[in-house]
């Protein structure tokens, strides 16, 4: 009889284990100055998890998500990261939204041995490579795409204005590093704070610097929109380039008519319907665009696309691992090959926890309040 009870208990335990939830955590900037990133990321996560569960979950296990809003505050992000590890006991994490919060959380997950796929831009998140940390958005390699376009236009002397946030600093540093090899000379280098409401003084300094042929703004959030409006108000003739940190419709809405003619490198998602039918990214980008806009009633943004790509990279890794075992899943994320995402074709390796290169970018220009491809 005792053996019968023991066998029954073992079966009950095995059944419970087989159907235990897969726990995925996410700390996002749903409110605050980076809400234009965090809000579409949260909506995307919830949208896809609902679909995954409706289709039977991952390896037959239901997905349970734990989402916390850090409001763009790095200290809050670290606190929530600790909660995900110690209280919620998640199997993996997708998100932070911004560089500062992602860096604040990175070591928490690294020390705990939990796969972490960040949704922020700075290369510093994954360079040097850390065993448990990955990311989906392009890094400040966007400078390279801008420099390619400058070369086509025979523009070699530039002014720079950068935000002092994590992303602004990261992109500024990368542009300054890459400029000499690209044949670009930086004649003026200005900066602005996250709460600045007028960048006219910095832009006036740039305007009064002889020889400047183009202007690059390194930043995200509301700052670039203010820079763009002040740039137009001052009548600066040199063309303005933004980073992919502003690749959402909210930038165009905030900058208004001043954004006309601004160029930036961004993912194919923003111009999904304008891509060639032979482009392998088109069906993926179009499917996400249609799904997101139909579900949320909002314009698609690349930031929600970063969540979509990060989540599905994780899901596919769990399927290949045939479990949510953290070490096995980590290894499978690192083995991700030819994953077609909204941001490009991802090929990760032991030395590359991003897996994207410059070919993933498209150069866009804003015309009549919309994005157009620059040939």
C-alpha positions as CSV (number, residue, x, y, z in Angstrom):
1,X,0.0,0.0,0.0
2,X,2.8,2.4,0.9
3,X,4.4,1.7,-2.5
4,X,1.1,2.5,-4.2
5,X,0.8,5.8,-2.4
6,X,4.5,6.6,-3.3
7,X,3.9,5.8,-6.9
8,X,0.7,8.0,-6.9
9,X,2.6,10.8,-5.3
10,X,5.3,10.5,-7.9
11,X,2.8,10.7,-10.7
12,X,1.1,13.7,-9.2
13,X,4.5,15.5,-8.8
14,X,5.5,14.5,-12.4
15,X,2.2,15.8,-13.8
16,X,2.6,19.1,-11.9
17,X,6.2,19.5,-13.2
18,X,5.2,18.7,-16.7
19,X,2.5,21.4,-16.6
20,X,4.3,24.0,-14.5
21,X,4.3,27.5,-16.0
22,X,7.2,28.9,-18.0
23,X,7.9,32.2,-16.2
24,X,9.1,35.1,-18.2
25,X,9.9,38.5,-16.6
26,X,10.0,41.9,-18.1
27,X,10.9,45.3,-16.6
28,X,9.9,48.1,-19.0
29,X,9.6,51.9,-19.0
30,X,5.9,51.8,-19.6
31,X,5.4,55.3,-18.1
32,X,7.8,58.3,-17.9
33,X,10.0,59.9,-20.5
34,X,10.7,56.6,-22.3
35,X,7.0,55.4,-22.4
36,X,7.1,55.6,-26.2
37,X,9.4,52.6,-26.0
38,X,8.0,50.8,-23.0
39,X,4.3,51.0,-23.9
40,X,4.5,49.3,-27.3
41,X,6.9,46.8,-25.8
42,X,4.4,45.8,-23.1
43,X,1.5,45.6,-25.5
44,X,3.6,43.4,-27.8
45,X,4.6,41.1,-25.0
46,X,1.0,40.7,-23.8
47,X,-0.2,40.2,-27.4
48,X,2.2,37.4,-28.3
49,X,2.0,35.6,-24.9
50,X,-1.8,35.4,-25.4
51,X,-1.3,33.8,-28.8
52,X,1.4,31.4,-27.5
53,X,-0.8,30.3,-24.7
54,X,-3.8,29.9,-27.0
55,X,-1.7,27.7,-29.2
56,X,-0.7,25.4,-26.2
57,X,2.2,27.3,-24.7
58,X,5.9,26.4,-25.0
59,X,6.6,22.7,-24.9
60,X,3.1,22.2,-23.6
61,X,3.7,24.6,-20.7
62,X,1.6,27.8,-20.2
63,X,3.6,31.1,-20.2
64,X,3.1,33.3,-17.2
65,X,4.5,36.8,-17.5
66,X,5.6,39.2,-14.7
67,X,5.7,42.8,-16.0
68,X,7.0,45.7,-13.9
69,X,7.1,49.4,-14.9
70,X,10.4,51.2,-13.9
71,X,9.3,54.6,-15.2
72,X,12.7,54.9,-16.8
73,X,14.4,54.9,-13.3
74,X,17.5,52.7,-13.1
75,X,17.2,52.2,-9.4
76,X,13.6,51.0,-9.7
77,X,14.7,48.7,-12.5
78,X,17.3,47.0,-10.4
79,X,14.8,46.5,-7.6
80,X,12.3,44.9,-9.9
81,X,15.1,42.7,-11.4
82,X,15.9,41.4,-8.0
83,X,12.2,40.7,-7.4
84,X,12.0,38.8,-10.6
85,X,14.9,36.6,-9.5
86,X,14.2,36.1,-5.8
87,X,10.4,36.3,-5.5
88,X,9.0,35.5,-8.9
89,X,11.7,33.0,-9.8
90,X,11.5,33.6,-13.5
91,X,13.1,31.4,-16.1
92,X,14.2,34.2,-18.4
93,X,13.8,38.0,-18.9
94,X,13.0,40.2,-21.9
95,X,13.5,44.0,-21.5
96,X,14.7,46.8,-20.2
97,X,13.6,49.5,-22.5
98,X,16.5,51.9,-22.2
99,X,20.3,51.7,-21.8
100,X,20.4,53.0,-18.2
101,X,17.8,50.5,-16.9
102,X,19.2,47.6,-18.8
103,X,22.7,48.2,-17.5
104,X,21.3,48.5,-14.0
105,X,19.7,45.1,-14.3
106,X,22.3,43.3,-16.3
107,X,24.5,42.1,-13.5
108,X,21.5,41.0,-11.4
109,X,20.6,38.4,-14.1
110,X,24.2,37.6,-14.9
111,X,24.9,36.8,-11.2
112,X,21.7,34.7,-11.0
113,X,22.4,32.8,-14.2
114,X,19.1,33.8,-15.9
115,X,18.9,34.5,-19.7
116,X,18.3,38.2,-20.2
117,X,17.5,39.7,-23.6
118,X,17.6,43.5,-23.4
119,X,15.7,45.9,-25.7
120,X,18.0,48.9,-25.4
121,X,20.6,50.3,-27.8
122,X,24.0,50.7,-26.2
123,X,26.7,48.2,-27.3
124,X,28.0,48.3,-23.7
125,X,25.1,46.0,-22.7
126,X,26.7,43.1,-24.6
127,X,30.2,44.3,-25.2
128,X,32.3,42.7,-23.8
129,X,30.2,39.6,-24.0
130,X,28.5,38.4,-20.8
131,X,27.4,34.8,-20.6
132,X,23.7,35.4,-19.8
133,X,23.1,38.7,-21.5
134,X,21.8,39.3,-25.1
135,X,20.0,42.2,-26.9
136,X,17.8,42.8,-30.0
137,X,18.1,46.5,-31.1
138,X,20.9,47.8,-33.2
139,X,23.7,49.5,-31.4
140,X,25.3,52.8,-32.1
141,X,26.6,51.1,-35.2
142,X,24.0,53.4,-36.8
143,X,26.8,56.0,-37.0
144,X,28.3,53.8,-39.7
145,X,25.1,53.9,-41.7
146,X,24.9,57.7,-41.3
147,X,28.5,58.0,-42.4
148,X,27.8,55.9,-45.5
149,X,25.0,58.3,-46.5
150,X,27.2,61.3,-45.8
151,X,29.8,59.9,-48.1
152,X,27.2,59.5,-50.9
153,X,26.3,63.2,-50.5
154,X,30.0,64.3,-50.4
155,X,29.6,65.7,-46.8
156,X,32.6,65.2,-44.6
157,X,32.5,68.0,-42.0
158,X,29.9,67.7,-39.3
159,X,28.6,69.1,-36.0
160,X,27.3,66.9,-33.3
161,X,24.7,67.4,-30.5
162,X,24.1,64.6,-28.1
163,X,21.9,63.8,-25.1
164,X,23.6,63.0,-21.8
165,X,21.5,59.9,-21.3
166,X,23.0,56.5,-21.7
167,X,22.0,56.1,-25.3
168,X,23.2,59.6,-26.3
169,X,26.6,59.1,-24.6
170,X,27.0,55.7,-26.2
171,X,26.2,56.9,-29.8
172,X,28.3,60.0,-29.4
173,X,31.3,57.9,-28.3
174,X,30.8,55.5,-31.2
175,X,30.5,58.3,-33.8
176,X,33.6,60.0,-32.6
177,X,35.4,56.7,-32.7
178,X,34.3,55.8,-36.2
179,X,34.6,59.3,-37.7
180,X,38.3,59.3,-38.7
181,X,38.2,56.0,-40.5
182,X,35.1,57.2,-42.3
183,X,36.8,60.4,-43.4
184,X,34.5,62.5,-41.3
185,X,35.7,65.5,-39.3
186,X,33.7,66.7,-36.2
187,X,34.1,70.4,-36.1
188,X,31.7,71.1,-33.2
189,X,30.5,68.8,-30.4
190,X,27.7,70.0,-28.1
191,X,25.4,68.3,-25.5
192,X,22.1,68.7,-23.8
193,X,20.5,67.3,-20.7
194,X,17.4,65.1,-20.4
195,X,15.3,67.8,-19.0
196,X,16.5,70.7,-21.3
197,X,13.6,72.4,-23.1
198,X,15.6,74.6,-25.4
199,X,18.8,73.6,-27.3
200,X,19.1,77.0,-29.2
201,X,22.4,78.0,-27.5
202,X,24.1,74.7,-28.5
203,X,22.7,74.8,-32.0
204,X,23.7,78.5,-32.4
205,X,27.3,77.5,-31.6
206,X,27.1,74.8,-34.3
207,X,25.5,77.3,-36.8
208,X,28.3,79.8,-36.2
209,X,31.0,77.2,-36.8
210,X,32.5,77.6,-40.2
211,X,32.5,74.7,-42.6
212,X,29.8,72.4,-41.1
213,X,28.1,70.5,-43.8
214,X,25.8,68.2,-41.8
215,X,24.5,67.8,-38.2
216,X,24.1,64.5,-36.2
217,X,21.9,64.4,-33.1
218,X,22.5,61.5,-30.8
219,X,19.6,61.0,-28.5
220,X,16.1,59.6,-27.7
221,X,12.9,60.7,-26.1
222,X,11.7,64.3,-26.4
223,X,15.1,65.8,-26.7
224,X,15.6,65.1,-30.4
225,X,12.2,66.6,-31.3
226,X,13.2,69.8,-29.5
227,X,16.6,69.8,-31.3
228,X,14.7,69.4,-34.6
229,X,12.4,72.3,-33.9
230,X,15.2,74.6,-32.7
231,X,17.3,73.6,-35.7
232,X,14.5,74.7,-38.1
233,X,13.9,77.9,-36.1
234,X,17.5,78.9,-36.5
235,X,17.4,78.2,-40.2
236,X,20.4,75.9,-40.2
237,X,21.0,74.8,-43.8
238,X,23.1,71.7,-43.1
239,X,21.0,68.5,-43.3
240,X,20.1,66.9,-40.0
241,X,20.5,63.2,-39.1
242,X,18.9,61.5,-36.1
243,X,19.6,58.1,-34.7
244,X,17.3,55.1,-34.7
245,X,16.5,56.1,-31.1
246,X,13.7,58.3,-32.6
247,X,12.3,55.7,-35.0
248,X,8.7,56.0,-34.0
249,X,5.8,58.1,-35.2
250,X,5.8,60.0,-31.9
251,X,9.0,61.7,-33.0
252,X,7.4,63.0,-36.1
253,X,4.3,64.1,-34.1
254,X,6.5,66.0,-31.6
255,X,8.7,67.6,-34.2
256,X,5.9,68.5,-36.6
257,X,6.8,70.2,-39.9
258,X,10.4,70.7,-38.6
259,X,11.0,67.0,-39.2
260,X,10.6,67.3,-42.9
261,X,13.8,66.2,-44.7
262,X,15.4,64.7,-41.5
263,X,17.2,61.4,-42.2
264,X,17.9,58.5,-39.9
265,X,18.9,54.8,-40.1
266,X,16.2,52.5,-38.8
267,X,14.9,49.0,-39.2
268,X,12.8,47.8,-42.2
269,X,9.7,47.7,-40.0
270,X,9.0,51.5,-40.4
271,X,8.8,51.1,-44.2
272,X,7.5,47.5,-44.3
273,X,4.9,48.2,-47.0
274,X,7.5,50.0,-49.1
275,X,10.0,47.1,-49.2
276,X,10.7,45.0,-52.2
277,X,8.7,41.8,-52.4
278,X,12.0,40.0,-52.6
279,X,13.2,41.4,-49.3
280,X,13.0,38.5,-46.7
281,X,12.1,41.0,-43.9
282,X,9.0,42.2,-45.7
283,X,6.6,39.4,-44.7
284,X,7.8,39.4,-41.1
285,X,7.6,43.1,-40.8
286,X,4.2,43.4,-42.5
287,X,2.8,40.6,-40.3
288,X,3.9,42.4,-37.1
289,X,2.8,45.8,-38.3
290,X,-0.7,44.6,-39.2
291,X,-1.1,42.6,-36.0
292,X,0.1,45.4,-33.7
293,X,-2.0,48.1,-35.4
294,X,-5.1,46.0,-35.5
295,X,-4.7,44.9,-31.8
296,X,-3.7,48.2,-30.3
297,X,-5.1,50.9,-32.7
298,X,-1.7,52.5,-32.6
299,X,1.0,53.0,-35.3
300,X,3.7,50.4,-35.2
301,X,7.1,51.4,-33.8
302,X,10.5,49.7,-34.0
303,X,10.5,49.4,-30.2
304,X,7.6,47.0,-30.0
305,X,9.4,45.1,-32.8
306,X,12.4,44.7,-30.5
307,X,10.2,43.0,-28.0
308,X,8.6,40.8,-30.6
309,X,12.0,39.7,-31.8
310,X,13.4,39.2,-28.3
311,X,10.5,37.1,-27.1
312,X,10.4,34.9,-30.2
313,X,14.1,34.3,-30.1
314,X,13.6,33.2,-26.5
315,X,10.6,31.0,-27.3
316,X,12.4,29.3,-30.2
317,X,15.4,28.7,-27.9
318,X,13.1,27.1,-25.3
319,X,11.6,24.9,-28.0
320,X,15.0,23.7,-29.2
321,X,16.1,23.1,-25.6
322,X,12.8,21.2,-25.0
323,X,12.6,22.9,-21.6
324,X,12.9,26.1,-19.7
325,X,16.2,25.0,-18.2
326,X,18.1,28.2,-17.9
327,X,21.5,26.9,-19.0
328,X,20.1,25.0,-22.0
329,X,18.0,28.0,-23.0
330,X,21.0,30.3,-22.8
331,X,23.0,28.0,-25.0
332,X,20.2,27.9,-27.6
333,X,19.8,31.7,-27.6
334,X,23.5,31.9,-28.4
335,X,23.0,29.4,-31.3
336,X,20.3,31.6,-32.9
337,X,20.9,31.5,-36.7
338,X,19.0,33.1,-39.6
339,X,16.3,34.4,-37.3
340,X,14.3,36.8,-39.4
341,X,13.1,39.6,-37.1
342,X,11.6,43.0,-37.6
343,X,15.1,44.5,-37.0
344,X,17.0,42.3,-39.4
345,X,18.4,38.8,-39.8
346,X,19.9,37.6,-36.5
347,X,23.0,35.4,-36.3
348,X,24.3,35.1,-32.8
349,X,27.5,33.4,-31.6
350,X,29.7,33.0,-28.5
351,X,31.4,36.3,-29.5
352,X,28.3,38.2,-30.6
353,X,25.2,38.4,-28.4
354,X,23.4,40.8,-30.8
355,X,23.8,39.1,-34.2
356,X,23.0,42.1,-36.4
357,X,25.2,44.2,-38.8
358,X,24.8,47.3,-40.9
359,X,22.9,45.5,-43.6
360,X,20.0,45.4,-41.1
361,X,19.6,49.2,-41.4
362,X,17.6,51.1,-44.0
363,X,18.3,54.8,-44.5
364,X,15.0,56.7,-44.2
365,X,13.9,60.3,-44.8
366,X,10.8,62.0,-43.4
367,X,8.6,63.4,-46.2
368,X,5.1,64.7,-45.7
369,X,4.9,63.4,-42.2
370,X,5.9,59.8,-43.1
371,X,9.0,57.6,-43.6
372,X,10.4,57.0,-47.1
373,X,13.3,54.9,-48.2
374,X,16.4,56.6,-49.3
375,X,18.0,54.8,-52.3
